[in-house]
Amino acid sequence: MFSLKKSEKKPYQFLAWFSTLSILIGALIASLAPELYLHHFFFMFGNGLLAITAFLWKENSLLVLNSGLFLIYVCGTYYEYV
């Protein structure tokens, strides 16, 4: 049955929202000016910070997802600039 108990907020909400904002800004830049290649840095920052937040929350699925995305963007940026 449904519980009427109010749910607790997870800690580190500021980190989660700040990284989400970074990823959204990166998506906006990728849509409007993909030739600048600046969006990868926003994605790296946002996914890296979300990976740290997932570690603090002990959420393994989010940790794997965001760590993987972070590494993909690092490799893509390395490939583009080296």
PyMOL Python script that loads the backbone (N, CA, C, O; Angstrom):
from pymol import cmd

cmd.read_pdbstr("""\
ATOM      1  N   MET A   1       0.823  -1.179   0.000  1.00  0.00           N
ATOM      2  CA  MET A   1       0.000   0.000   0.000  1.00  0.00           C
ATOM      3  C   MET A   1       0.871   1.248   0.000  1.00  0.00           C
ATOM      4  O   MET A   1       2.071   1.180   0.265  1.00  0.00           O
ATOM      5  N   PHE A   2       0.280   2.346  -0.288  1.00  0.00           N
ATOM      6  CA  PHE A   2       1.013   3.609  -0.335  1.00  0.00           C
ATOM      7  C   PHE A   2       1.302   4.128   1.065  1.00  0.00           C
ATOM      8  O   PHE A   2       0.498   3.968   1.985  1.00  0.00           O
ATOM      9  N   SER A   3       2.443   4.739   1.204  1.00  0.00           N
ATOM     10  CA  SER A   3       2.820   5.316   2.487  1.00  0.00           C
ATOM     11  C   SER A   3       2.601   6.821   2.445  1.00  0.00           C
ATOM     12  O   SER A   3       2.938   7.473   1.457  1.00  0.00           O
ATOM     13  N   LEU A   4       2.047   7.364   3.496  1.00  0.00           N
ATOM     14  CA  LEU A   4       1.816   8.802   3.568  1.00  0.00           C
ATOM     15  C   LEU A   4       2.990   9.535   4.204  1.00  0.00           C
ATOM     16  O   LEU A   4       2.955  10.755   4.363  1.00  0.00           O
ATOM     17  N   LYS A   5       4.030   8.788   4.568  1.00  0.00           N
ATOM     18  CA  LYS A   5       5.203   9.375   5.188  1.00  0.00           C
ATOM     19  C   LYS A   5       5.962  10.225   4.163  1.00  0.00           C
ATOM     20  O   LYS A   5       6.154   9.808   3.021  1.00  0.00           O
ATOM     21  N   LYS A   6       6.385  11.401   4.576  1.00  0.00           N
ATOM     22  CA  LYS A   6       7.111  12.295   3.688  1.00  0.00           C
ATOM     23  C   LYS A   6       8.504  11.727   3.413  1.00  0.00           C
ATOM     24  O   LYS A   6       9.200  11.302   4.335  1.00  0.00           O
ATOM     25  N   SER A   7       8.904  11.723   2.140  1.00  0.00           N
ATOM     26  CA  SER A   7      10.203  11.172   1.791  1.00  0.00           C
ATOM     27  C   SER A   7      11.323  12.148   2.154  1.00  0.00           C
ATOM     28  O   SER A   7      11.156  13.366   2.100  1.00  0.00           O
ATOM     29  N   GLU A   8      12.453  11.582   2.521  1.00  0.00           N
ATOM     30  CA  GLU A   8      13.624  12.368   2.893  1.00  0.00           C
ATOM     31  C   GLU A   8      14.379  12.783   1.638  1.00  0.00           C
ATOM     32  O   GLU A   8      14.482  12.015   0.682  1.00  0.00           O
ATOM     33  N   LYS A   9      14.905  13.998   1.651  1.00  0.00           N
ATOM     34  CA  LYS A   9      15.751  14.445   0.543  1.00  0.00           C
ATOM     35  C   LYS A   9      17.125  13.827   0.692  1.00  0.00           C
ATOM     36  O   LYS A   9      17.640  13.672   1.800  1.00  0.00           O
ATOM     37  N   LYS A  10      17.711  13.478  -0.444  1.00  0.00           N
ATOM     38  CA  LYS A  10      19.073  12.971  -0.411  1.00  0.00           C
ATOM     39  C   LYS A  10      20.023  14.125  -0.143  1.00  0.00           C
ATOM     40  O   LYS A  10      19.739  15.263  -0.516  1.00  0.00           O
ATOM     41  N   PRO A  11      21.151  13.842   0.500  1.00  0.00           N
ATOM     42  CA  PRO A  11      22.141  14.900   0.703  1.00  0.00           C
ATOM     43  C   PRO A  11      22.828  15.247  -0.617  1.00  0.00           C
ATOM     44  O   PRO A  11      22.666  14.541  -1.612  1.00  0.00           O
ATOM     45  N   TYR A  12      23.572  16.307  -0.619  1.00  0.00           N
ATOM     46  CA  TYR A  12      24.358  16.767  -1.773  1.00  0.00           C
ATOM     47  C   TYR A  12      23.482  17.154  -2.968  1.00  0.00           C
ATOM     48  O   TYR A  12      23.895  16.998  -4.117  1.00  0.00           O
ATOM     49  N   GLN A  13      22.287  17.653  -2.700  1.00  0.00           N
ATOM     50  CA  GLN A  13      21.398  18.082  -3.784  1.00  0.00           C
ATOM     51  C   GLN A  13      22.016  19.204  -4.613  1.00  0.00           C
ATOM     52  O   GLN A  13      21.811  19.266  -5.825  1.00  0.00           O
ATOM     53  N   PHE A  14      22.770  20.089  -3.967  1.00  0.00           N
ATOM     54  CA  PHE A  14      23.401  21.184  -4.704  1.00  0.00           C
ATOM     55  C   PHE A  14      24.338  20.637  -5.782  1.00  0.00           C
ATOM     56  O   PHE A  14      24.343  21.138  -6.906  1.00  0.00           O
ATOM     57  N   LEU A  15      25.129  19.615  -5.449  1.00  0.00           N
ATOM     58  CA  LEU A  15      26.030  19.024  -6.440  1.00  0.00           C
ATOM     59  C   LEU A  15      25.254  18.423  -7.598  1.00  0.00           C
ATOM     60  O   LEU A  15      25.633  18.587  -8.758  1.00  0.00           O
ATOM     61  N   ALA A  16      24.176  17.731  -7.288  1.00  0.00           N
ATOM     62  CA  ALA A  16      23.372  17.098  -8.330  1.00  0.00           C
ATOM     63  C   ALA A  16      22.758  18.141  -9.259  1.00  0.00           C
ATOM     64  O   ALA A  16      22.792  17.979 -10.479  1.00  0.00           O
ATOM     65  N   TRP A  17      22.197  19.208  -8.695  1.00  0.00           N
ATOM     66  CA  TRP A  17      21.564  20.236  -9.520  1.00  0.00           C
ATOM     67  C   TRP A  17      22.604  21.037 -10.306  1.00  0.00           C
ATOM     68  O   TRP A  17      22.350  21.404 -11.454  1.00  0.00           O
ATOM     69  N   PHE A  18      23.756  21.314  -9.719  1.00  0.00           N
ATOM     70  CA  PHE A  18      24.804  22.059 -10.410  1.00  0.00           C
ATOM     71  C   PHE A  18      25.341  21.263 -11.603  1.00  0.00           C
ATOM     72  O   PHE A  18      25.574  21.823 -12.674  1.00  0.00           O
ATOM     73  N   SER A  19      25.532  19.963 -11.414  1.00  0.00           N
ATOM     74  CA  SER A  19      26.000  19.132 -12.520  1.00  0.00           C
ATOM     75  C   SER A  19      24.923  18.971 -13.595  1.00  0.00           C
ATOM     76  O   SER A  19      25.233  18.922 -14.786  1.00  0.00           O
ATOM     77  N   THR A  20      23.673  18.889 -13.179  1.00  0.00           N
ATOM     78  CA  THR A  20      22.579  18.809 -14.148  1.00  0.00           C
ATOM     79  C   THR A  20      22.520  20.079 -14.989  1.00  0.00           C
ATOM     80  O   THR A  20      22.319  20.013 -16.202  1.00  0.00           O
ATOM     81  N   LEU A  21      22.693  21.220 -14.357  1.00  0.00           N
ATOM     82  CA  LEU A  21      22.721  22.490 -15.091  1.00  0.00           C
ATOM     83  C   LEU A  21      23.878  22.509 -16.090  1.00  0.00           C
ATOM     84  O   LEU A  21      23.715  22.977 -17.217  1.00  0.00           O
ATOM     85  N   SER A  22      25.030  22.011 -15.688  1.00  0.00           N
ATOM     86  CA  SER A  22      26.184  21.961 -16.590  1.00  0.00           C
ATOM     87  C   SER A  22      25.889  21.089 -17.809  1.00  0.00           C
ATOM     88  O   SER A  22      26.230  21.460 -18.932  1.00  0.00           O
ATOM     89  N   ILE A  23      25.263  19.943 -17.599  1.00  0.00           N
ATOM     90  CA  ILE A  23      24.937  19.054 -18.711  1.00  0.00           C
ATOM     91  C   ILE A  23      23.906  19.706 -19.639  1.00  0.00           C
ATOM     92  O   ILE A  23      24.005  19.575 -20.859  1.00  0.00           O
ATOM     93  N   LEU A  24      22.930  20.399 -19.077  1.00  0.00           N
ATOM     94  CA  LEU A  24      21.938  21.091 -19.912  1.00  0.00           C
ATOM     95  C   LEU A  24      22.568  22.217 -20.724  1.00  0.00           C
ATOM     96  O   LEU A  24      22.215  22.408 -21.888  1.00  0.00           O
ATOM     97  N   ILE A  25      23.488  22.956 -20.134  1.00  0.00           N
ATOM     98  CA  ILE A  25      24.193  24.005 -20.879  1.00  0.00           C
ATOM     99  C   ILE A  25      25.016  23.372 -21.995  1.00  0.00           C
ATOM    100  O   ILE A  25      25.062  23.892 -23.110  1.00  0.00           O
ATOM    101  N   GLY A  26      25.668  22.245 -21.694  1.00  0.00           N
ATOM    102  CA  GLY A  26      26.423  21.537 -22.725  1.00  0.00           C
ATOM    103  C   GLY A  26      25.539  21.084 -23.874  1.00  0.00           C
ATOM    104  O   GLY A  26      25.932  21.180 -25.036  1.00  0.00           O
ATOM    105  N   ALA A  27      24.356  20.593 -23.561  1.00  0.00           N
ATOM    106  CA  ALA A  27      23.421  20.167 -24.607  1.00  0.00           C
ATOM    107  C   ALA A  27      22.962  21.351 -25.448  1.00  0.00           C
ATOM    108  O   ALA A  27      22.808  21.231 -26.664  1.00  0.00           O
ATOM    109  N   LEU A  28      22.743  22.489 -24.806  1.00  0.00           N
ATOM    110  CA  LEU A  28      22.352  23.692 -25.532  1.00  0.00           C
ATOM    111  C   LEU A  28      23.458  24.137 -26.495  1.00  0.00           C
ATOM    112  O   LEU A  28      23.188  24.476 -27.647  1.00  0.00           O
ATOM    113  N   ILE A  29      24.691  24.133 -26.014  1.00  0.00           N
ATOM    114  CA  ILE A  29      25.827  24.515 -26.858  1.00  0.00           C
ATOM    115  C   ILE A  29      25.998  23.511 -27.996  1.00  0.00           C
ATOM    116  O   ILE A  29      26.284  23.904 -29.127  1.00  0.00           O
ATOM    117  N   ALA A  30      25.826  22.220 -27.708  1.00  0.00           N
ATOM    118  CA  ALA A  30      25.952  21.196 -28.751  1.00  0.00           C
ATOM    119  C   ALA A  30      24.900  21.380 -29.838  1.00  0.00           C
ATOM    120  O   ALA A  30      25.157  21.100 -31.009  1.00  0.00           O
ATOM    121  N   SER A  31      23.719  21.850 -29.454  1.00  0.00           N
ATOM    122  CA  SER A  31      22.647  22.061 -30.431  1.00  0.00           C
ATOM    123  C   SER A  31      22.839  23.331 -31.243  1.00  0.00           C
ATOM    124  O   SER A  31      22.573  23.349 -32.445  1.00  0.00           O
ATOM    125  N   LEU A  32      23.299  24.392 -30.595  1.00  0.00           N
ATOM    126  CA  LEU A  32      23.381  25.689 -31.259  1.00  0.00           C
ATOM    127  C   LEU A  32      24.714  25.960 -31.945  1.00  0.00           C
ATOM    128  O   LEU A  32      24.755  26.640 -32.970  1.00  0.00           O
ATOM    129  N   ALA A  33      25.804  25.436 -31.388  1.00  0.00           N
ATOM    130  CA  ALA A  33      27.131  25.705 -31.962  1.00  0.00           C
ATOM    131  C   ALA A  33      28.041  24.491 -31.800  1.00  0.00           C
ATOM    132  O   ALA A  33      29.033  24.562 -31.076  1.00  0.00           O
ATOM    133  N   PRO A  34      27.722  23.381 -32.460  1.00  0.00           N
ATOM    134  CA  PRO A  34      28.528  22.168 -32.276  1.00  0.00           C
ATOM    135  C   PRO A  34      29.963  22.309 -32.779  1.00  0.00           C
ATOM    136  O   PRO A  34      30.855  21.590 -32.329  1.00  0.00           O
ATOM    137  N   GLU A  35      30.180  23.220 -33.697  1.00  0.00           N
ATOM    138  CA  GLU A  35      31.529  23.396 -34.244  1.00  0.00           C
ATOM    139  C   GLU A  35      32.510  23.967 -33.223  1.00  0.00           C
ATOM    140  O   GLU A  35      33.722  23.857 -33.405  1.00  0.00           O
ATOM    141  N   LEU A  36      32.005  24.568 -32.161  1.00  0.00           N
ATOM    142  CA  LEU A  36      32.890  25.111 -31.123  1.00  0.00           C
ATOM    143  C   LEU A  36      33.534  24.013 -30.281  1.00  0.00           C
ATOM    144  O   LEU A  36      34.596  24.216 -29.692  1.00  0.00           O
ATOM    145  N   TYR A  37      32.901  22.877 -30.229  1.00  0.00           N
ATOM    146  CA  TYR A  37      33.392  21.720 -29.475  1.00  0.00           C
ATOM    147  C   TYR A  37      33.513  22.008 -27.984  1.00  0.00           C
ATOM    148  O   TYR A  37      34.168  21.265 -27.254  1.00  0.00           O
ATOM    149  N   LEU A  38      32.885  23.081 -27.537  1.00  0.00           N
ATOM    150  CA  LEU A  38      32.924  23.492 -26.140  1.00  0.00           C
ATOM    151  C   LEU A  38      32.032  22.629 -25.260  1.00  0.00           C
ATOM    152  O   LEU A  38      32.272  22.495 -24.060  1.00  0.00           O
ATOM    153  N   HIS A  39      31.007  22.049 -25.861  1.00  0.00           N
ATOM    154  CA  HIS A  39      30.042  21.273 -25.094  1.00  0.00           C
ATOM    155  C   HIS A  39      30.655  20.071 -24.385  1.00  0.00           C
ATOM    156  O   HIS A  39      30.172  19.656 -23.332  1.00  0.00           O
ATOM    157  N   HIS A  40      31.719  19.512 -24.962  1.00  0.00           N
ATOM    158  CA  HIS A  40      32.360  18.361 -24.328  1.00  0.00           C
ATOM    159  C   HIS A  40      32.872  18.700 -22.933  1.00  0.00           C
ATOM    160  O   HIS A  40      32.824  17.855 -22.040  1.00  0.00           O
ATOM    161  N   PHE A  41      33.356  19.911 -22.734  1.00  0.00           N
ATOM    162  CA  PHE A  41      33.869  20.309 -21.424  1.00  0.00           C
ATOM    163  C   PHE A  41      32.738  20.436 -20.397  1.00  0.00           C
ATOM    164  O   PHE A  41      32.909  20.085 -19.229  1.00  0.00           O
ATOM    165  N   PHE A  42      31.593  20.936 -20.837  1.00  0.00           N
ATOM    166  CA  PHE A  42      30.431  21.000 -19.941  1.00  0.00           C
ATOM    167  C   PHE A  42      29.945  19.596 -19.592  1.00  0.00           C
ATOM    168  O   PHE A  42      29.578  19.323 -18.449  1.00  0.00           O
ATOM    169  N   PHE A  43      29.948  18.698 -20.599  1.00  0.00           N
ATOM    170  CA  PHE A  43      29.539  17.320 -20.341  1.00  0.00           C
ATOM    171  C   PHE A  43      30.517  16.616 -19.403  1.00  0.00           C
ATOM    172  O   PHE A  43      30.103  15.900 -18.491  1.00  0.00           O
ATOM    173  N   MET A  44      31.812  16.820 -19.628  1.00  0.00           N
ATOM    174  CA  MET A  44      32.814  16.202 -18.745  1.00  0.00           C
ATOM    175  C   MET A  44      32.637  16.672 -17.304  1.00  0.00           C
ATOM    176  O   MET A  44      32.633  15.866 -16.374  1.00  0.00           O
ATOM    177  N   PHE A  45      32.492  17.977 -17.131  1.00  0.00           N
ATOM    178  CA  PHE A  45      32.333  18.527 -15.787  1.00  0.00           C
ATOM    179  C   PHE A  45      31.061  17.999 -15.133  1.00  0.00           C
ATOM    180  O   PHE A  45      31.086  17.533 -13.994  1.00  0.00           O
ATOM    181  N   GLY A  46      29.951  18.077 -15.861  1.00  0.00           N
ATOM    182  CA  GLY A  46      28.666  17.651 -15.305  1.00  0.00           C
ATOM    183  C   GLY A  46      28.622  16.174 -14.975  1.00  0.00           C
ATOM    184  O   GLY A  46      28.167  15.792 -13.897  1.00  0.00           O
ATOM    185  N   ASN A  47      29.094  15.330 -15.896  1.00  0.00           N
ATOM    186  CA  ASN A  47      29.070  13.894 -15.628  1.00  0.00           C
ATOM    187  C   ASN A  47      30.096  13.492 -14.571  1.00  0.00           C
ATOM    188  O   ASN A  47      29.855  12.567 -13.796  1.00  0.00           O
ATOM    189  N   GLY A  48      31.228  14.172 -14.533  1.00  0.00           N
ATOM    190  CA  GLY A  48      32.196  13.899 -13.471  1.00  0.00           C
ATOM    191  C   GLY A  48      31.634  14.239 -12.108  1.00  0.00           C
ATOM    192  O   GLY A  48      31.786  13.475 -11.154  1.00  0.00           O
ATOM    193  N   LEU A  49      30.986  15.385 -12.019  1.00  0.00           N
ATOM    194  CA  LEU A  49      30.393  15.801 -10.744  1.00  0.00           C
ATOM    195  C   LEU A  49      29.222  14.899 -10.359  1.00  0.00           C
ATOM    196  O   LEU A  49      29.030  14.605  -9.179  1.00  0.00           O
ATOM    197  N   LEU A  50      28.441  14.462 -11.340  1.00  0.00           N
ATOM    198  CA  LEU A  50      27.355  13.525 -11.035  1.00  0.00           C
ATOM    199  C   LEU A  50      27.896  12.163 -10.601  1.00  0.00           C
ATOM    200  O   LEU A  50      27.278  11.487  -9.779  1.00  0.00           O
ATOM    201  N   ALA A  51      29.044  11.757 -11.146  1.00  0.00           N
ATOM    202  CA  ALA A  51      29.663  10.507 -10.715  1.00  0.00           C
ATOM    203  C   ALA A  51      30.087  10.610  -9.249  1.00  0.00           C
ATOM    204  O   ALA A  51      29.895   9.672  -8.476  1.00  0.00           O
ATOM    205  N   ILE A  52      30.660  11.743  -8.874  1.00  0.00           N
ATOM    206  CA  ILE A  52      31.044  11.952  -7.475  1.00  0.00           C
ATOM    207  C   ILE A  52      29.805  11.941  -6.579  1.00  0.00           C
ATOM    208  O   ILE A  52      29.807  11.337  -5.506  1.00  0.00           O
ATOM    209  N   THR A  53      28.757  12.612  -7.030  1.00  0.00           N
ATOM    210  CA  THR A  53      27.508  12.644  -6.263  1.00  0.00           C
ATOM    211  C   THR A  53      26.925  11.238  -6.120  1.00  0.00           C
ATOM    212  O   THR A  53      26.453  10.868  -5.044  1.00  0.00           O
ATOM    213  N   ALA A  54      26.955  10.457  -7.194  1.00  0.00           N
ATOM    214  CA  ALA A  54      26.441   9.083  -7.132  1.00  0.00           C
ATOM    215  C   ALA A  54      27.263   8.238  -6.160  1.00  0.00           C
ATOM    216  O   ALA A  54      26.714   7.391  -5.454  1.00  0.00           O
ATOM    217  N   PHE A  55      28.561   8.463  -6.123  1.00  0.00           N
ATOM    218  CA  PHE A  55      29.402   7.761  -5.157  1.00  0.00           C
ATOM    219  C   PHE A  55      28.998   8.124  -3.725  1.00  0.00           C
ATOM    220  O   PHE A  55      28.896   7.254  -2.860  1.00  0.00           O
ATOM    221  N   LEU A  56      28.772   9.413  -3.489  1.00  0.00           N
ATOM    222  CA  LEU A  56      28.368   9.861  -2.153  1.00  0.00           C
ATOM    223  C   LEU A  56      26.997   9.303  -1.768  1.00  0.00           C
ATOM    224  O   LEU A  56      26.732   9.036  -0.596  1.00  0.00           O
ATOM    225  N   TRP A  57      26.124   9.129  -2.775  1.00  0.00           N
ATOM    226  CA  TRP A  57      24.797   8.572  -2.536  1.00  0.00           C
ATOM    227  C   TRP A  57      24.792   7.046  -2.473  1.00  0.00           C
ATOM    228  O   TRP A  57      23.794   6.437  -2.088  1.00  0.00           O
ATOM    229  N   LYS A  58      25.916   6.431  -2.856  1.00  0.00           N
ATOM    230  CA  LYS A  58      26.015   4.968  -2.951  1.00  0.00           C
ATOM    231  C   LYS A  58      25.024   4.407  -3.970  1.00  0.00           C
ATOM    232  O   LYS A  58      24.386   3.380  -3.740  1.00  0.00           O
ATOM    233  N   GLU A  59      24.911   5.099  -5.093  1.00  0.00           N
ATOM    234  CA  GLU A  59      24.040   4.681  -6.206  1.00  0.00           C
ATOM    235  C   GLU A  59      24.926   4.146  -7.327  1.00  0.00           C
ATOM    236  O   GLU A  59      25.407   4.907  -8.167  1.00  0.00           O
ATOM    237  N   ASN A  60      25.137   2.830  -7.332  1.00  0.00           N
ATOM    238  CA  ASN A  60      26.094   2.239  -8.271  1.00  0.00           C
ATOM    239  C   ASN A  60      25.709   2.399  -9.736  1.00  0.00           C
ATOM    240  O   ASN A  60      26.581   2.595 -10.582  1.00  0.00           O
ATOM    241  N   SER A  61      24.424   2.320 -10.048  1.00  0.00           N
ATOM    242  CA  SER A  61      24.020   2.445 -11.454  1.00  0.00           C
ATOM    243  C   SER A  61      24.332   3.843 -11.981  1.00  0.00           C
ATOM    244  O   SER A  61      24.813   3.985 -13.105  1.00  0.00           O
ATOM    245  N   LEU A  62      24.064   4.870 -11.189  1.00  0.00           N
ATOM    246  CA  LEU A  62      24.391   6.236 -11.604  1.00  0.00           C
ATOM    247  C   LEU A  62      25.891   6.460 -11.643  1.00  0.00           C
ATOM    248  O   LEU A  62      26.385   7.208 -12.487  1.00  0.00           O
ATOM    249  N   LEU A  63      26.616   5.822 -10.743  1.00  0.00           N
ATOM    250  CA  LEU A  63      28.069   5.937 -10.728  1.00  0.00           C
ATOM    251  C   LEU A  63      28.674   5.364 -12.004  1.00  0.00           C
ATOM    252  O   LEU A  63      29.545   5.987 -12.612  1.00  0.00           O
ATOM    253  N   VAL A  64      28.222   4.190 -12.409  1.00  0.00           N
ATOM    254  CA  VAL A  64      28.731   3.565 -13.635  1.00  0.00           C
ATOM    255  C   VAL A  64      28.352   4.391 -14.860  1.00  0.00           C
ATOM    256  O   VAL A  64      29.187   4.627 -15.733  1.00  0.00           O
ATOM    257  N   LEU A  65      27.095   4.829 -14.929  1.00  0.00           N
ATOM    258  CA  LEU A  65      26.633   5.624 -16.067  1.00  0.00           C
ATOM    259  C   LEU A  65      27.451   6.910 -16.227  1.00  0.00           C
ATOM    260  O   LEU A  65      27.968   7.190 -17.308  1.00  0.00           O
ATOM    261  N   ASN A  66      27.562   7.674 -15.165  1.00  0.00           N
ATOM    262  CA  ASN A  66      28.220   8.970 -15.277  1.00  0.00           C
ATOM    263  C   ASN A  66      29.737   8.858 -15.381  1.00  0.00           C
ATOM    264  O   ASN A  66      30.370   9.694 -16.026  1.00  0.00           O
ATOM    265  N   SER A  67      30.326   7.848 -14.764  1.00  0.00           N
ATOM    266  CA  SER A  67      31.764   7.612 -14.946  1.00  0.00           C
ATOM    267  C   SER A  67      32.049   7.214 -16.386  1.00  0.00           C
ATOM    268  O   SER A  67      33.021   7.674 -16.985  1.00  0.00           O
ATOM    269  N   GLY A  68      31.193   6.354 -16.940  1.00  0.00           N
ATOM    270  CA  GLY A  68      31.352   5.951 -18.338  1.00  0.00           C
ATOM    271  C   GLY A  68      31.229   7.120 -19.294  1.00  0.00           C
ATOM    272  O   GLY A  68      32.043   7.267 -20.206  1.00  0.00           O
ATOM    273  N   LEU A  69      30.224   7.951 -19.094  1.00  0.00           N
ATOM    274  CA  LEU A  69      30.053   9.127 -19.946  1.00  0.00           C
ATOM    275  C   LEU A  69      31.226  10.088 -19.804  1.00  0.00           C
ATOM    276  O   LEU A  69      31.689  10.652 -20.795  1.00  0.00           O
ATOM    277  N   PHE A  70      31.706  10.277 -18.583  1.00  0.00           N
ATOM    278  CA  PHE A  70      32.868  11.132 -18.353  1.00  0.00           C
ATOM    279  C   PHE A  70      34.066  10.621 -19.161  1.00  0.00           C
ATOM    280  O   PHE A  70      34.740  11.399 -19.837  1.00  0.00           O
ATOM    281  N   LEU A  71      34.327   9.319 -19.089  1.00  0.00           N
ATOM    282  CA  LEU A  71      35.468   8.756 -19.824  1.00  0.00           C
ATOM    283  C   LEU A  71      35.289   8.850 -21.336  1.00  0.00           C
ATOM    284  O   LEU A  71      36.257   9.074 -22.063  1.00  0.00           O
ATOM    285  N   ILE A  72      34.075   8.684 -21.806  1.00  0.00           N
ATOM    286  CA  ILE A  72      33.804   8.823 -23.244  1.00  0.00           C
ATOM    287  C   ILE A  72      34.121  10.238 -23.713  1.00  0.00           C
ATOM    288  O   ILE A  72      34.740  10.418 -24.762  1.00  0.00           O
ATOM    289  N   TYR A  73      33.703  11.241 -22.947  1.00  0.00           N
ATOM    290  CA  TYR A  73      33.982  12.628 -23.330  1.00  0.00           C
ATOM    291  C   TYR A  73      35.460  12.965 -23.199  1.00  0.00           C
ATOM    292  O   TYR A  73      35.979  13.745 -23.998  1.00  0.00           O
ATOM    293  N   VAL A  74      36.145  12.406 -22.224  1.00  0.00           N
ATOM    294  CA  VAL A  74      37.594  12.619 -22.103  1.00  0.00           C
ATOM    295  C   VAL A  74      38.300  12.036 -23.326  1.00  0.00           C
ATOM    296  O   VAL A  74      39.162  12.690 -23.913  1.00  0.00           O
ATOM    297  N   CYS A  75      37.940  10.816 -23.709  1.00  0.00           N
ATOM    298  CA  CYS A  75      38.561  10.185 -24.890  1.00  0.00           C
ATOM    299  C   CYS A  75      38.256  10.965 -26.162  1.00  0.00           C
ATOM    300  O   CYS A  75      39.136  11.154 -27.002  1.00  0.00           O
ATOM    301  N   GLY A  76      37.022  11.417 -26.307  1.00  0.00           N
ATOM    302  CA  GLY A  76      36.657  12.194 -27.491  1.00  0.00           C
ATOM    303  C   GLY A  76      37.397  13.517 -27.558  1.00  0.00           C
ATOM    304  O   GLY A  76      37.823  13.931 -28.636  1.00  0.00           O
ATOM    305  N   THR A  77      37.555  14.175 -26.447  1.00  0.00           N
ATOM    306  CA  THR A  77      38.274  15.438 -26.407  1.00  0.00           C
ATOM    307  C   THR A  77      39.755  15.218 -26.666  1.00  0.00           C
ATOM    308  O   THR A  77      40.387  15.995 -27.381  1.00  0.00           O
ATOM    309  N   TYR A  78      40.307  14.163 -26.086  1.00  0.00           N
ATOM    310  CA  TYR A  78      41.714  13.835 -26.337  1.00  0.00           C
ATOM    311  C   TYR A  78      41.928  13.553 -27.823  1.00  0.00           C
ATOM    312  O   TYR A  78      42.896  14.036 -28.409  1.00  0.00           O
ATOM    313  N   TYR A  79      41.040  12.781 -28.432  1.00  0.00           N
ATOM    314  CA  TYR A  79      41.136  12.459 -29.859  1.00  0.00           C
ATOM    315  C   TYR A  79      41.061  13.719 -30.716  1.00  0.00           C
ATOM    316  O   TYR A  79      41.764  13.820 -31.721  1.00  0.00           O
ATOM    317  N   GLU A  80      40.224  14.675 -30.336  1.00  0.00           N
ATOM    318  CA  GLU A  80      40.039  15.891 -31.129  1.00  0.00           C
ATOM    319  C   GLU A  80      41.247  16.828 -31.032  1.00  0.00           C
ATOM    320  O   GLU A  80      41.615  17.463 -32.020  1.00  0.00           O
ATOM    321  N   TYR A  81      41.862  16.918 -29.859  1.00  0.00           N
ATOM    322  CA  TYR A  81      42.907  17.908 -29.660  1.00  0.00           C
ATOM    323  C   TYR A  81      44.327  17.363 -29.762  1.00  0.00           C
ATOM    324  O   TYR A  81      45.279  18.143 -29.794  1.00  0.00           O
ATOM    325  N   VAL A  82      44.492  16.035 -29.813  1.00  0.00           N
ATOM    326  CA  VAL A  82      45.860  15.471 -29.890  1.00  0.00           C
ATOM    327  C   VAL A  82      46.097  14.828 -31.210  1.00  0.00           C
ATOM    328  O   VAL A  82      47.183  14.303 -31.455  1.00  0.00           O
TER     329      VAL A  82
END
""", "prot")
cmd.dss("prot")
cmd.show_as("cartoon", "prot")
cmd.util.cbc("prot")
cmd.orient("prot")
